[in-house]
Amino acid sequence: MLKAFPDIHSYDPLTFFTTILARQRLFLAKQYKYTHHFGSNKEPDYVLRVEDLDVSEIAERFGISNPFPWENSGKNSEPVELGEDLYWYLVNHFKADYFFFGYRPKPYDEFMDTQKLAA
């Protein structure tokens, strides 16, 4: 990334996303792409959602008794302050995900309140 964007460390969050996504389309992939194999018509067996992550059916099917490890959890408990422009930029970027998964984006202030509660 530093070769392609040598001044990346000076980017504010909005500049980071708009600059990177303009040239690196796969950097922040739409999530619906992970639910399809584009060379096949086969539907996925499972789609897991973080907000109601129940893996009991999969664990039972495959004989897994230990819980799945949390490999990608961060240690930072502080909410990231997204500016409203960046929030709506990201909502627009993921609009296909909202459509395919049946979500609706929250108003900006409600989203930020939710982030503060989660931290």
N, C-alpha and C positions, 0 to 999 in steps of 0.2 A: 504494500500500500504506500509506503514511503517513497518508492521509486516513482509511482504514478502520481502521487500527491505529496510532494516534498514539504509543503507548508501545512499539512493536515493538523498538526498540533495547535495551530493558531485558529482553527475553525471553531466558531460557535456551533451549537447543535443544529440549528436550521441550515447553516452553510454546509456543515458536514453532510447531512442527508441529501440536500439538493445537489451538491457537487458530486458526491459519490454515486448517487443513483442515476445521474445524467450519463455517467460513463460506465458504471458497473451494475447493470440491470439485475444481476443475480445476487447482489450483496444483501438485499433485504427481500427475499423471495416471498411471494404471496403464499399463504399457508395452504390454500386449497390444492396447490400443486402436489402436496405431499399425500393427498387422499386419492390420487389417480395414477394409474400407470398409463401413460399416453400412448403406449404401443398395444394396449389391450382394452377390452370393454368390461373386464372383470371389476366388480365393485370391491371395495376394501372390506375385510372381515370386521375390523374395529376402527373407530375413530375416537381417540381419547381427547377429552377437553380438560384443560388444566383446572378450570373452576369446579369441576365435579369429577376429579380423577379417581375413578373406581376401577381398579385393575383386577378385582376378585375373579371375574369371569375368565379373563385371559390367564390368570395365575392358575386357576383350577383346571382349565383346559390343557395347559402345558405342564402341570404338576409342579408349579413353583410355590414353595412354602415361605421363603423369605421375601420380605417386601423389596420392591425395586429400589435401587440406590438413587439418591438425588445427586446426580453427577454435575448438574449445571446450575447449582444454587449459589448465588453471590453472598458475600459477607457484608455488603453494604446495606444497612437497614434504613438509610435516609432516602426519602422519595426524591426522584429526579424532577427538578422544576422545569417542566416543558413550557415554553412560551405558547401562547394560543395559536400563533401562526404555524409553529412546528406541529402541534397537536392536529390541526386540521389538514396539514400536509400529509401526515401519517394516516389519518382517517381516509383521505382521498386515495393514498397509495394502496391501502388495503380494502378498497371498496368492493372488490370481487369477493374477498373473504366474508365481509359482512353479508353479502348476498347469498353465497353458497352455504354459510353456516347459520344463517337466520339471526344474526346479531344486528343490533342497532347501536351506532355510536352514541355515547353519552354526551350531554352538553359539557363543554370544557370544564366549567367550575365543578360539576358533579364528578367528573373523571379525576380531577386533582384532589378533591376531598376523599375519594376512594383510595387513591394512592397514599395519602397521608395515613389513613386508617390501616392500610396493609403493612406499612413500614413499622 
